[in-house]
Amino acid sequence: MRNVTTRRRLTTVAVALTAAVALAGCSVTTGTTGGGTSAEGKTDGLGDDGVFKVAAFTAGYATPGGKLTLDEFVEKGNAQENWEVTLYTSAFDYDKINSDVQTAIQQGADAILAGFPDPRQIAPLVQAAQEAGIPIFSIDGGVEPNDDFVVDITFSQEVTADLTVGALEEAMGGLEGKNVMVIGHDPHIGIQTRSNLALDKLEGAGAIIAGGDMKQALDPGTGRTEALNFVTDYLQANPEGLDGVWVGWDDAALGAARAITEAGRNDIFVTGVDALGETAVEIAKDGPMYASVAQDWVRVVDDMIVLMNEYRDSATLPDENYIPLEGELIDRSNVASYEPTL
């Protein structure tokens, strides 16, 4: 069984981000790395028109978490901060994202907000931003420090994998010899990383991976249906060959749970990541949806706005360019008191 100390880790958003904001007065070189001086020759981050123009983008707008987070950022930036925020989205089409953001840079963007970007796919817009001296602030922009971003606030994939694998271990009464399906989505670097970590942890503990390898959803927008089909088809072919399903994000996890319910089973358990409001409802039913990890992206948006206002007002950037946070496991023991933000 899991060590109690790793069973549930409370979010450390407030502590980590308060520290990051406190460091925001340090010197920085705009458009390159955190930890230098204020942008050369600049006393603030505004353009000549006195308006703070932000180009925000995400290729993951089809996912519930991606949409809510970016909508929250745009609404608060425009309505509360009087910024001029333009949002560019795509269904993981990075050619479109690169083209749109490069155009925004040419049109006078003062800063860029990258929402859940894949660092492997955004080299053209990064180069354009650096050449123009425009900083890129990132939410969930990778799994390690990256000097392309002046700051990246994300959640630890190692912790997330530990919590969710541990939850399955608890639900199934151990991992040794248990058949577990793993469902991921490689184009999302966070999901890819935690899915591979979970796969390694499951195999290392003696679990048998259903089907021999990880299942890959093709599109997060259809992930729920794809996961439902993965589980339905597997159970039809192997009625007694499944004990649990580990899924890299909640929307697909809910599809897996539905497939189990429709099959009339109550002995197969599912974990996800995001702790959506809909997921919390399912966990509370004591059905197949057993646990998920809450990542408070709304709070991340609020603190990112604080950091971007530091740049707007004084052209200074955070000293720390990578802020990893820990999510919180939501399961049957605490779901009644959980207040979803997604």
SERO-4910 file (N, C-alpha, C, O; in steps of 0.05 Angstrom, whole numbers):
BEGIN
 pado doro    nc1    nc2    nc3   cac1   cac2   cac3    cc1    cc2    cc3    oc1    oc2    oc3
  Met    A     17    -24      0      0      0      0     17     25      0     41     24      6
  Arg    A      5     48     -6     21     72     -8     30     82     19     17     78     39
  Asn    A     53     94     19     63    108     43     43    132     48     35    146     29
  Val    A     36    136     73     16    156     80     26    184     71      9    200     64
  Thr    A     52    189     72     62    215     66     58    222     37     59    246     29
  Thr    A     55    202     19     51    208     -9     22    204    -18     16    207    -42
  Arg    A      5    199      1    -23    193     -6    -37    218    -16    -52    216    -36
  Arg    A    -33    240     -3    -47    264    -11    -29    288     -6    -21    292     17
  Arg    A    -23    303    -27     -6    327    -23    -22    352    -29    -33    355    -50
  Leu    A    -24    369     -9    -39    394    -12    -26    412    -31     -1    412    -34
  Thr    A    -41    428    -46    -29    447    -65    -11    467    -50    -17    476    -28
  Thr    A     11    473    -63     30    493    -52     30    518    -69     49    532    -70
  Val    A      8    522    -83      6    545   -101     12    571    -87     28    587    -95
  Ala    A     -2    576    -64     -1    601    -51     28    607    -41     38    629    -46
  Val    A     41    587    -29     68    591    -19     88    596    -41    103    615    -40
  Ala    A     87    579    -62    107    581    -83    103    607    -98    123    620   -105
  Leu    A     78    615   -104     74    638   -120     78    664   -105     86    684   -116
  Thr    A     72    663    -79     79    687    -62    108    692    -63    117    715    -65
  Ala    A    124    670    -61    153    673    -62    162    684    -90    180    700    -91
  Ala    A    149    674   -111    156    682   -138    150    712   -142    166    726   -154
  Val    A    127    721   -132    120    749   -134    140    766   -119    148    788   -128
  Ala    A    148    756    -96    168    771    -80    194    775    -94    208    794    -89
  Leu    A    200    756   -111    226    757   -126    224    774   -152    244    777   -166
  Ala    A    200    783   -158    195    795   -184    209    821   -189    210    831   -211
  Gly    A    221    834   -168    235    859   -172    263    855   -182    277    875   -186
  Cys    A    272    830   -185    300    826   -193    304    832   -222    285    833   -238
  Ser    A    330    835   -230    336    842   -258    331    820   -277    337    796   -271
  Val    A    321    826   -301    317    806   -322    322    817   -349    318    841   -354
  Thr    A    331    801   -367    334    809   -395    309    800   -410    304    776   -412
  Thr    A    294    818   -421    268    811   -433    272    793   -457    290    797   -474
  Gly    A    256    772   -459    256    755   -483    277    733   -482    279    718   -501
  Thr    A    292    731   -460    312    710   -459    307    693   -435    291    674   -435
  Thr    A    320    699   -412    317    682   -389    310    698   -365    313    722   -364
  Gly    A    298    684   -344    293    696   -319    319    700   -304    338    685   -307
  Gly    A    320    721   -287    344    725   -270    364    745   -281    388    741   -275
  Gly    A    356    766   -296    376    786   -305    367    814   -297    360    817   -274
  Thr    A    367    835   -314    358    862   -306    332    868   -320    322    853   -337
  Ser    A    322    892   -314    298    901   -328    305    903   -357    329    907   -365
  Ala    A    284    902   -374    289    903   -403    305    928   -410    299    950   -400
  Glu    A    326    924   -426    344    946   -432    329    970   -443    314    968   -462
  Gly    A    334    994   -430    322   1019   -440    293   1021   -434    280   1040   -443
  Lys    A    281   1003   -419    252   1004   -414    246   1009   -384    260    999   -366
  Thr    A    226   1025   -379    218   1030   -351    191   1017   -346    183   1015   -323
  Asp    A    178   1007   -367    153    992   -363    150    974   -387    166    974   -406
  Gly    A    129    957   -386    125    938   -408    104    946   -428     95    930   -444
  Leu    A     97    972   -428     76    982   -446     88    991   -472    111    999   -474
  Gly    A     71    990   -493     79   1000   -519     75   1030   -520     67   1042   -500
  Asp    A     80   1042   -542     78   1071   -545     49   1081   -540     45   1105   -533
  Asp    A     29   1064   -544      1   1073   -541     -8   1071   -512    -31   1078   -506
  Gly    A      9   1062   -494      2   1061   -466    -17   1039   -458    -27   1038   -436
  Val    A    -22   1020   -477    -40    998   -472    -23    972   -470     -5    968   -487
  Phe    A    -28    956   -450    -14    931   -447    -27    909   -464    -49    899   -458
  Lys    A    -14    903   -487    -25    884   -506    -13    856   -501     11    853   -503
  Val    A    -30    837   -496    -21    810   -491    -32    791   -512    -56    790   -517
  Ala    A    -14    775   -525    -23    754   -543    -23    728   -527     -1    718   -520
  Ala    A    -46    717   -522    -49    692   -507    -55    670   -527    -70    674   -546
  Phe    A    -43    646   -522    -49    624   -541    -50    598   -527    -37    594   -506
  Thr    A    -65    579   -538    -64    552   -530    -72    534   -553    -90    541   -569
  Ala    A    -59    511   -555    -67    491   -575    -86    471   -563    -96    453   -576
  Gly    A    -91    474   -536   -107    454   -522   -134    465   -514   -145    458   -493
  Tyr    A   -146    483   -530   -171    495   -523   -194    476   -523   -215    481   -512
  Ala    A   -191    453   -536   -212    433   -537   -215    418   -511   -235    404   -507
  Thr    A   -196    420   -493   -198    406   -467   -211    424   -447   -208    449   -448
  Pro    A   -227    413   -428   -241    430   -409   -222    448   -393   -228    471   -389
  Gly    A   -200    436   -384   -181    452   -368   -168    474   -384   -165    496   -374
  Gly    A   -160    468   -409   -148    488   -426   -167    511   -431   -159    534   -430
  Lys    A   -192    505   -438   -212    526   -444   -217    543   -420   -217    568   -422
  Leu    A   -223    531   -397   -229    546   -373   -206    564   -366   -210    588   -359
  Thr    A   -181    554   -366   -158    569   -358   -154    593   -376   -150    616   -366
  Leu    A   -155    589   -401   -150    612   -420   -173    631   -420   -169    656   -422
  Asp    A   -198    622   -418   -221    640   -416   -218    657   -391   -224    681   -391
  Glu    A   -210    645   -369   -206    659   -344   -185    681   -347   -189    703   -338
  Phe    A   -163    674   -360   -142    693   -364   -151    717   -381   -146    740   -375
  Val    A   -165    711   -403   -174    732   -421   -194    750   -407   -192    774   -409
  Glu    A   -213    738   -393   -234    753   -379   -221    772   -358   -228    796   -357
  Lys    A   -204    761   -342   -192    777   -321   -172    798   -332   -171    821   -322
  Gly    A   -157    791   -353   -139    810   -365   -153    833   -377   -145    856   -373
  Asn    A   -175    828   -391   -189    849   -405   -207    865   -386   -207    890   -385
  Ala    A   -223    851   -370   -244    864   -354   -233    876   -328   -241    898   -320
  Gln    A   -215    862   -315   -205    871   -289   -179    888   -291   -176    907   -276
  Glu    A   -162    881   -309   -136    894   -311   -135    916   -333   -115    931   -334
  Asn    A   -155    917   -349   -156    936   -372   -132    931   -391   -123    950   -404
  Trp    A   -124    906   -393   -105    899   -414   -120    896   -441   -145    897   -441
  Glu    A   -106    892   -462   -118    885   -488   -107    857   -495    -86    854   -506
  Val    A   -123    836   -487   -115    809   -491   -129    797   -516   -153    798   -518
  Thr    A   -113    785   -533   -124    771   -556   -116    741   -553    -93    735   -549
  Leu    A   -136    724   -556   -132    695   -552   -131    681   -579   -148    685   -596
  Tyr    A   -110    665   -583   -107    649   -607   -108    619   -599    -93    611   -581
  Thr    A   -125    604   -612   -129    576   -605   -127    558   -630   -129    567   -653
  Ser    A   -123    532   -624   -124    512   -645   -128    485   -632   -125    482   -608
  Ala    A   -134    465   -648   -136    438   -638   -109    424   -643   -106    407   -660
  Phe    A    -89    432   -627    -62    422   -629    -49    426   -657    -33    410   -666
  Asp    A    -58    448   -670    -46    456   -695    -25    478   -689    -32    501   -688
  Tyr    A      0    470   -686     20    489   -679     30    506   -702     42    527   -698
  Asp    A     25    497   -726     31    514   -749     14    539   -748     23    561   -753
  Lys    A    -11    535   -741    -30    558   -738    -22    576   -715    -22    600   -717
  Ile    A    -16    564   -692     -8    579   -669     17    595   -674     18    619   -668
  Asn    A     38    583   -686     62    598   -692     57    621   -711     67    643   -707
  Ser    A     40    617   -732     34    638   -750     18    661   -737     24    684   -741
  Asp    A     -2    653   -721    -19    674   -708     -3    691   -689     -6    715   -688
  Val    A     15    678   -673     29    693   -653     51    710   -666     57    732   -656
  Gln    A     64    700   -686     83    717   -701     70    742   -712     82    764   -712
  Thr    A     46    739   -722     31    762   -732     24    781   -709     27    805   -713
  Ala    A     17    771   -686     11    787   -663     36    803   -654     34    826   -646
  Ile    A     59    790   -656     84    804   -649     89    827   -668     96    849   -660
  Gln    A     85    822   -694     88    843   -714     69    866   -710     75    889   -717
  Gln    A     46    860   -699     25    880   -695     28    895   -668     11    912   -661
  Gly    A     49    889   -653     55    905   -629     48    892   -603     44    907   -583
  Ala    A     47    866   -600     42    854   -574     65    861   -555     88    863   -563
  Asp    A     58    866   -530     77    873   -510     87    849   -494    109    848   -483
  Ala    A     70    828   -492     77    804   -477     61    781   -489     40    785   -502
  Ile    A     70    756   -483     57    732   -493     50    715   -469     67    711   -451
  Leu    A     26    704   -469     18    684   -449     15    657   -464     -3    655   -480
  Ala    A     31    638   -457     30    611   -469     14    593   -451     22    588   -428
  Gly    A     -9    583   -460    -25    565   -444    -21    536   -452    -29    528   -473
  Phe    A     -9    520   -434     -5    492   -438     10    486   -465      1    469   -480
  Pro    A     31    501   -470     45    498   -496     63    473   -496     71    463   -475
  Asp    A     68    463   -519     88    442   -523    114    456   -532    115    465   -555
  Pro    A    134    458   -515    159    472   -522    172    462   -548    187    476   -561
  Arg    A    166    437   -555    179    425   -578    167    436   -604    178    433   -625
  Gln    A    144    449   -602    128    457   -626    128    487   -631    116    496   -650
  Ile    A    140    504   -613    135    533   -615    161    548   -621    162    572   -615
  Ala    A    181    535   -632    206    549   -638    203    574   -655    216    594   -649
  Pro    A    186    574   -676    184    598   -692    174    623   -677    184    645   -680
  Leu    A    153    619   -660    143    642   -645    162    650   -623    164    673   -616
  Val    A    177    631   -611    196    637   -591    219    655   -603    227    675   -591
  Gln    A    228    647   -627    249    662   -640    239    691   -646    254    710   -641
  Ala    A    215    693   -656    204    719   -663    201    736   -638    206    760   -638
  Ala    A    193    724   -616    189    739   -591    216    749   -580    219    771   -571
  Gln    A    237    731   -582    263    739   -572    275    761   -589    287    780   -578
  Glu    A    271    760   -615    282    780   -633    268    807   -627    280    828   -631
  Ala    A    243    806   -619    228    831   -614    230    840   -585    220    861   -577
  Gly    A    244    824   -568    247    831   -540    221    829   -524    216    844   -506
  Ile    A    204    809   -531    178    806   -518    179    781   -500    186    759   -510
  Pro    A    172    783   -475    174    761   -457    151    741   -461    128    750   -467
  Ile    A    156    716   -457    136    695   -457    131    684   -429    149    673   -417
  Phe    A    107    689   -419     99    678   -393     84    652   -399     67    651   -417
  Ser    A     89    631   -384     77    605   -391     62    592   -367     71    593   -344
  Ile    A     40    580   -374     25    563   -355     27    534   -365     19    528   -388
  Asp    A     39    517   -349     42    489   -355     57    485   -382     48    472   -400
  Gly    A     81    498   -383     96    498   -408    118    477   -409    137    481   -424
  Gly    A    116    455   -394    136    435   -396    141    422   -369    128    428   -349
  Val    A    160    404   -369    166    389   -345    193    394   -333    203    380   -315
  Glu    A    206    415   -343    232    423   -332    237    453   -339    223    463   -357
  Pro    A    256    466   -326    261    494   -332    268    498   -362    281    482   -374
  Asn    A    258    520   -373    262    526   -401    267    556   -404    249    572   -398
  Asp    A    290    564   -414    296    592   -416    281    606   -438    283    631   -441
  Asp    A    264    592   -453    247    605   -472    225    621   -458    214    640   -469
  Phe    A    220    614   -433    199    627   -417    211    643   -394    230    633   -381
  Val    A    202    667   -390    211    683   -367    200    672   -341    212    676   -320
  Val    A    178    658   -343    168    643   -320    149    621   -331    134    626   -350
  Asp    A    150    598   -318    131    576   -325    120    565   -299    135    554   -283
  Ile    A     94    567   -295     81    556   -271     67    531   -280     50    531   -298
  Thr    A     74    509   -267     64    483   -275     59    465   -251     65    474   -228
  Phe    A     50    441   -255     47    422   -233     66    398   -238     70    390   -261
  Ser    A     77    388   -216     96    366   -218     83    341   -229     64    330   -217
  Gln    A     94    331   -251     83    307   -263     91    282   -246     76    263   -246
  Glu    A    114    284   -233    122    261   -216    103    258   -193     95    236   -186
  Val    A     96    280   -180     77    279   -158     50    269   -167     37    252   -154
  Thr    A     41    279   -190     15    271   -201     14    241   -207     -5    228   -201
  Ala    A     35    231   -219     37    202   -224     37    186   -198     23    166   -197
  Asp    A     52    195   -179     53    182   -153     25    180   -140     16    159   -131
  Leu    A     11    202   -140    -15    203   -127    -36    185   -141    -51    171   -128
  Thr    A    -36    186   -168    -57    171   -182    -51    141   -182    -69    125   -180
  Val    A    -25    134   -185    -18    105   -184    -24     95   -156    -34     73   -152
  Gly    A    -17    111   -136    -23    103   -109    -53    100   -104    -61     82    -89
  Ala    A    -69    117   -116    -98    114   -112   -108     88   -125   -125     74   -113
  Leu    A    -98     81   -148   -106     55   -160    -97     32   -143   -111     12   -139
  Glu    A    -73     34   -132    -63     13   -114    -82      9    -90    -89    -14    -83
  Glu    A    -91     31    -79   -110     30    -57   -137     18    -65   -147      0    -52
  Ala    A   -147     27    -88   -173     18    -97   -173    -12   -104   -192    -26    -97
  Met    A   -151    -22   -116   -150    -49   -125   -139    -68   -104   -138    -92   -108
  Gly    A   -130    -57    -81   -118    -74    -60    -91    -84    -68    -83   -106    -60
  Gly    A    -76    -68    -82    -49    -75    -91    -46    -74   -121    -66    -72   -135
  Leu    A    -21    -75   -130    -16    -73   -159     -5    -99   -171     -9   -104   -195
  Glu    A      8   -115   -155     20   -140   -165     -1   -157   -179    -20   -165   -166
  Gly    A      4   -163   -204    -13   -181   -219    -39   -169   -229    -55   -183   -241
  Lys    A    -44   -144   -223    -69   -131   -231    -67   -121   -260    -46   -111   -269
  Asn    A    -89   -124   -275    -90   -114   -303    -99    -85   -304   -121    -79   -295
  Val    A    -82    -68   -314    -88    -39   -314    -84    -28   -342    -63    -31   -354
  Met    A   -105    -15   -352   -103      0   -377    -92     28   -372   -100     41   -353
  Val    A    -74     37   -389    -63     64   -387    -71     79   -412    -66     70   -435
  Ile    A    -83    103   -409    -92    119   -432    -78    146   -431    -81    161   -411
  Gly    A    -63    153   -452    -49    178   -453    -56    194   -478    -73    186   -494
  His    A    -41    216   -482    -43    232   -506    -17    247   -510    -12    267   -497
  Asp    A      0    236   -527     28    246   -529     31    275   -538     50    288   -529
  Pro    A     14    286   -556     19    314   -563     19    334   -540     29    356   -543
  His    A      7    327   -518      8    344   -494     31    334   -477     31    312   -466
  Ile    A     52    351   -474     77    342   -461     72    335   -432     86    317   -421
  Gly    A     54    348   -418     48    342   -391     35    314   -388     43    298   -371
  Ile    A     14    310   -405      1    284   -404     20    262   -413     20    240   -401
  Gln    A     36    267   -433     56    248   -442     75    240   -419     81    217   -415
  Thr    A     85    260   -405    104    255   -384     92    239   -361    103    219   -352
  Arg    A     69    248   -351     57    234   -328     47    206   -336     47    188   -319
  Ser    A     39    203   -361     30    177   -370     53    157   -371     50    134   -362
  Asn    A     76    166   -380     99    148   -381    110    142   -353    119    120   -347
  Leu    A    109    162   -336    117    158   -308     98    137   -295    107    119   -281
  Ala    A     72    140   -299     53    122   -288     57     94   -299     56     74   -284
  Leu    A     61     92   -325     66     65   -337     90     52   -324     89     28   -317
  Asp    A    112     67   -320    136     55   -307    130     47   -279    139     26   -270
  Lys    A    115     63   -264    109     57   -236     91     32   -234     96     15   -217
  Leu    A     72     30   -252     54      7   -251     69    -18   -258     67    -38   -244
  Glu    A     85    -17   -279    101    -41   -286    121    -48   -264    126    -72   -259
  Gly    A    133    -28   -253    153    -33   -232    141    -46   -207    154    -60   -192
  Ala    A    115    -41   -203    101    -53   -180     88    -80   -186     75    -92   -170
  Gly    A     93    -89   -211     83   -116   -218     56   -116   -232     44   -138   -236
  Ala    A     45    -93   -239     19    -92   -254     23   -102   -282     45    -99   -293
  Ile    A      2   -113   -294      2   -121   -322    -12   -100   -338    -35    -93   -332
  Ile    A      1    -89   -359    -11    -68   -375    -30    -80   -395    -22    -95   -412
  Ala    A    -55    -73   -392    -76    -85   -410    -71    -78   -439    -67    -55   -446
  Gly    A    -70    -98   -456    -65    -94   -484    -35    -93   -490    -27    -91   -513
  Gly    A    -18    -94   -469     11    -95   -473     25    -68   -474     49    -67   -470
  Asp    A     10    -46   -479     22    -20   -480      1      2   -476    -23     -4   -474
  Met    A     10     26   -473     -7     49   -469    -26     53   -492    -18     51   -515
  Lys    A    -51     60   -487    -70     69   -507    -66     99   -512    -61    113   -493
  Gln    A    -68    107   -537    -64    136   -543    -89    148   -555    -99    139   -576
  Ala    A   -101    167   -541   -123    182   -552   -112    201   -574    -91    213   -571
  Leu    A   -126    203   -596   -116    219   -618   -122    249   -615   -107    265   -625
  Asp    A   -144    255   -601   -153    283   -600   -165    287   -572   -184    273   -565
  Pro    A   -155    307   -557   -167    311   -530   -197    319   -532   -212    315   -513
  Gly    A   -205    331   -555   -233    338   -558   -251    314   -560   -275    317   -555
  Thr    A   -241    292   -568   -257    267   -570   -246    246   -551   -253    222   -553
  Gly    A   -230    254   -531   -218    236   -513   -238    219   -497   -232    196   -491
  Arg    A   -260    231   -490   -280    217   -474   -291    193   -490   -294    171   -480
  Thr    A   -298    198   -515   -308    177   -532   -287    156   -538   -293    132   -538
  Glu    A   -263    165   -543   -241    146   -549   -236    128   -525   -233    104   -529
  Ala    A   -235    139   -501   -230    123   -477   -253    103   -472   -249     80   -465
  Leu    A   -278    113   -476   -301     95   -474   -298     71   -492   -303     48   -485
  Asn    A   -290     77   -517   -287     55   -537   -264     36   -530   -266     12   -533
  Phe    A   -241     48   -520   -219     31   -512   -228     11   -491   -222    -13   -493
  Val    A   -242     20   -471   -249      3   -448   -272    -16   -457   -271    -40   -450
  Thr    A   -291     -6   -471   -313    -24   -481   -303    -47   -497   -310    -70   -493
  Asp    A   -286    -40   -517   -275    -61   -535   -258    -81   -519   -259   -105   -524
  Tyr    A   -242    -71   -500   -225    -89   -485   -242   -108   -467   -236   -132   -465
  Leu    A   -262    -98   -454   -279   -114   -437   -294   -135   -453   -299   -157   -443
  Gln    A   -302   -128   -477   -317   -147   -494   -298   -171   -501   -307   -194   -503
  Ala    A   -273   -164   -506   -254   -185   -513   -242   -200   -489   -234   -223   -491
  Asn    A   -241   -185   -466   -229   -196   -442   -246   -190   -418   -239   -173   -402
  Pro    A   -269   -204   -415   -289   -197   -394   -277   -196   -366   -286   -180   -350
  Glu    A   -258   -213   -360   -247   -214   -333   -218   -203   -332   -204   -208   -312
  Gly    A   -210   -189   -353   -182   -182   -355   -176   -153   -349   -157   -142   -360
  Leu    A   -192   -140   -332   -186   -112   -326   -193   -106   -297   -215   -112   -287
  Asp    A   -174    -93   -283   -178    -86   -255   -178    -56   -251   -190    -46   -232
  Gly    A   -165    -41   -268   -163    -12   -265   -156      1   -291   -146    -11   -309
  Val    A   -162     28   -292   -155     44   -315   -142     70   -305   -154     85   -290
  Trp    A   -117     74   -313   -103     99   -307   -105    117   -331    -98    109   -353
  Val    A   -116    142   -327   -120    160   -350   -107    187   -344   -108    197   -322
  Gly    A    -94    198   -365    -78    222   -361    -93    248   -357    -81    268   -350
  Trp    A   -119    248   -362   -136    273   -358   -165    264   -354   -173    243   -364
  Asp    A   -180    281   -340   -206    273   -331   -227    268   -353   -243    249   -351
  Asp    A   -227    284   -374   -247    281   -394   -247    253   -405   -269    241   -408
  Ala    A   -224    242   -411   -221    215   -420   -227    195   -398   -239    174   -402
  Ala    A   -219    202   -373   -224    184   -350   -254    180   -347   -263    158   -340
  Leu    A   -270    201   -351   -299    199   -348   -311    180   -370   -330    166   -365
  Gly    A   -298    180   -393   -307    161   -414   -301    132   -406   -317    114   -411
  Ala    A   -278    128   -394   -270    101   -385   -290     92   -363   -298     69   -363
  Ala    A   -296    110   -344   -315    103   -322   -342     96   -333   -356     78   -323
  Arg    A   -351    111   -353   -377    106   -365   -378     78   -378   -398     64   -375
  Ala    A   -356     71   -391   -355     44   -404   -358     22   -383   -371      2   -388
  Ile    A   -345     26   -361   -346      6   -339   -374      4   -328   -384    -18   -323
  Thr    A   -387     27   -324   -414     27   -314   -433     14   -333   -451     -2   -325
  Glu    A   -430     20   -359   -448      8   -379   -443    -22   -382   -461    -36   -391
  Ala    A   -420    -31   -375   -415    -60   -375   -425    -74   -350   -423    -98   -348
  Gly    A   -437    -58   -332   -449    -70   -308   -428    -79   -287   -434    -97   -271
  Arg    A   -404    -67   -288   -383    -75   -270   -380    -55   -247   -384    -31   -250
  Asn    A   -374    -65   -223   -368    -48   -200   -342    -55   -187   -336    -47   -164
  Asp    A   -325    -69   -202   -300    -79   -191   -276    -69   -207   -254    -80   -204
  Ile    A   -280    -49   -223   -258    -37   -239   -257     -8   -233   -278      6   -232
  Phe    A   -233      3   -227   -230     30   -217   -214     48   -236   -197     38   -250
  Val    A   -221     74   -236   -209     93   -255   -197    117   -239   -210    126   -220
  Thr    A   -174    126   -248   -163    151   -238   -159    170   -261   -154    162   -283
  Gly    A   -161    196   -255   -156    217   -275   -139    239   -264   -128    237   -242
  Val    A   -137    261   -279   -123    285   -271   -138    309   -280   -145    311   -303
  Asp    A   -144    327   -262   -157    353   -265   -178    358   -243   -181    381   -235
  Ala    A   -191    337   -233   -211    339   -212   -233    359   -221   -239    378   -206
  Leu    A   -244    355   -245   -266    371   -255   -290    368   -236   -292    349   -221
  Gly    A   -308    388   -237   -332    386   -221   -348    361   -228   -358    348   -210
  Glu    A   -349    354   -253   -363    330   -262   -350    305   -251   -363    286   -244
  Thr    A   -323    305   -249   -309    283   -238   -315    279   -208   -319    257   -199
  Ala    A   -316    302   -194   -322    300   -165   -349    288   -160   -353    272   -142
  Val    A   -369    294   -177   -395    282   -175   -394    252   -178   -406    237   -163
  Glu    A   -378    243   -197   -375    214   -202   -360    200   -179   -367    178   -171
  Ile    A   -339    213   -168   -325    201   -146   -343    198   -122   -342    178   -108
  Ala    A   -361    217   -118   -379    216    -95   -399    194    -97   -411    186    -77
  Lys    A   -403    183   -120   -422    161   -124   -411    134   -115   -426    114   -115
  Asp    A   -385    133   -109   -372    108   -102   -373     88   -124   -376     64   -120
  Gly    A   -372     97   -149   -372     80   -172   -344     75   -182   -325     76   -167
  Pro    A   -341     71   -208   -314     65   -219   -295     89   -218   -271     84   -217
  Met    A   -305    113   -219   -287    137   -218   -278    140   -189   -293    148   -171
  Tyr    A   -252    133   -184   -243    130   -157   -228    155   -147   -232    163   -124
  Ala    A   -212    168   -164   -196    191   -154   -186    207   -177   -185    198   -200
  Ser    A   -179    232   -171   -167    250   -191   -149    269   -175   -150    271   -151
  Val    A   -132    284   -190   -114    303   -178   -122    331   -185   -124    338   -209
  Ala    A   -128    348   -165   -136    375   -170   -112    393   -176    -91    391   -162
  Gln    A   -114    408   -197    -93    428   -205   -108    455   -206   -124    459   -224
  Asp    A   -102    473   -188   -117    497   -186   -107    518   -207    -92    536   -200
  Trp    A   -116    515   -231   -107    533   -253   -119    561   -249   -107    580   -259
  Val    A   -142    563   -237   -153    590   -232   -135    606   -214   -129    630   -220
  Arg    A   -125    594   -193   -106    608   -176    -80    614   -191    -68    635   -187
  Val    A    -71    596   -208    -47    601   -224    -51    625   -242    -34    642   -245
  Val    A    -75    627   -254    -81    651   -271    -79    676   -255    -67    696   -263
  Asp    A    -91    676   -231    -90    700   -214    -61    709   -208    -55    732   -209
  Asp    A    -45    690   -201    -17    697   -194      0    703   -219     19    718   -217
  Met    A     -7    691   -241      6    699   -266      0    728   -273     18    742   -283
  Ile    A    -24    736   -269    -31    764   -274    -15    783   -257     -6    804   -266
  Val    A    -10    775   -232      6    792   -214     34    794   -226     45    816   -227
  Leu    A     46    772   -235     73    773   -246     74    790   -272     93    804   -277
  Met    A     53    787   -288     53    802   -313     48    832   -308     58    849   -323
  Asn    A     34    839   -287     31    867   -280     57    879   -270     62    903   -275
  Glu    A     74    862   -258    101    872   -250    116    880   -275    130    900   -275
  Tyr    A    114    864   -296    127    871   -321    115    896   -334    129    914   -343
  Arg    A     88    896   -335     75    920   -346     83    945   -333     88    966   -346
  Asp    A     85    945   -306     89    970   -291    119    978   -290    125   1002   -289
  Ser    A    137    958   -290    165    966   -286    185    952   -304    209    955   -301
  Ala    A    175    935   -323    192    920   -341    210    900   -327    231    892   -338
  Thr    A    203    893   -302    219    872   -288    203    846   -289    179    845   -291
  Leu    A    219    824   -287    207    798   -290    216    780   -266    235    787   -252
  Pro    A    202    758   -262    209    740   -239    238    731   -240    249    726   -262
  Asp    A    250    728   -217    277    717   -215    277    687   -221    296    676   -232
  Glu    A    255    673   -213    252    644   -218    236    640   -243    214    650   -246
  Asn    A    247    624   -262    232    620   -287    218    593   -288    206    587   -309
  Tyr    A    218    578   -266    204    552   -266    193    548   -238    208    546   -218
  Ile    A    167    546   -236    153    542   -210    136    517   -211    113    518   -220
  Pro    A    147    494   -201    131    470   -201    114    468   -175    124    474   -153
  Leu    A     89    461   -178     70    460   -156     62    431   -152     66    414   -169
  Glu    A     49    425   -129     39    398   -124      9    398   -123     -3    415   -110
  Gly    A     -3    380   -138    -32    377   -138    -42    363   -113    -26    355    -96
  Glu    A    -68    361   -111    -81    349    -88    -98    325    -97   -115    328   -115
  Leu    A    -95    303    -84   -111    279    -91   -140    283    -80   -144    289    -57
  Ile    A   -159    280    -98   -187    281    -91   -199    253    -94   -199    242   -116
  Asp    A   -208    241    -72   -219    214    -73   -244    213    -55   -254    233    -47
  Arg    A   -252    189    -49   -277    186    -33   -275    198     -5   -295    205      7
  Ser    A   -250    199      5   -246    209     32   -250    239     35   -256    248     57
  Asn    A   -246    254     14   -248    283     17   -265    297     -4   -266    322     -5
  Val    A   -277    282    -22   -292    295    -44   -316    311    -34   -324    331    -47
  Ala    A   -327    304    -11   -351    319     -1   -344    348      6   -361    365      5
  Ser    A   -319    352     14   -310    380     21   -295    394     -1   -286    417      3
  Tyr    A   -291    381    -23   -276    392    -45   -293    412    -61   -316    407    -67
  Glu    A   -281    435    -67   -294    455    -83   -279    458   -110   -258    470   -111
  Pro    A   -290    446   -131   -277    446   -157   -273    475   -168   -290    492   -164
  Thr    A   -251    479   -182   -247    504   -197   -250    500   -227   -249    520   -242
  Leu    A   -252    476   -236   -255    470   -265   -282    458   -270   -289    452   -293
***
